[in-house]
């Protein structure tokens, strides 16, 4: 995918144009595709892929470590 934003993840610095750590789901739309991905830091991203390229249109914060019930 080619990023049209030239941006990177604000949490870990991974370039938006690089392959995502994990593809969560893909959905076809009338204008192209919506791809939900997860960055290496755990940030969930919504990417739009259309005739203009790829851009991240929404991004969550990084994943929080899960605490076990034994440590509470």
Secondary structure, 3 states (H helix, E strand, C coil): CCECCCCECCCCCCECCCCCCEEEEEEECCCCEEEEEECCCCCEEEEEEECCEEEEEEECCCCCCCCCHHHC
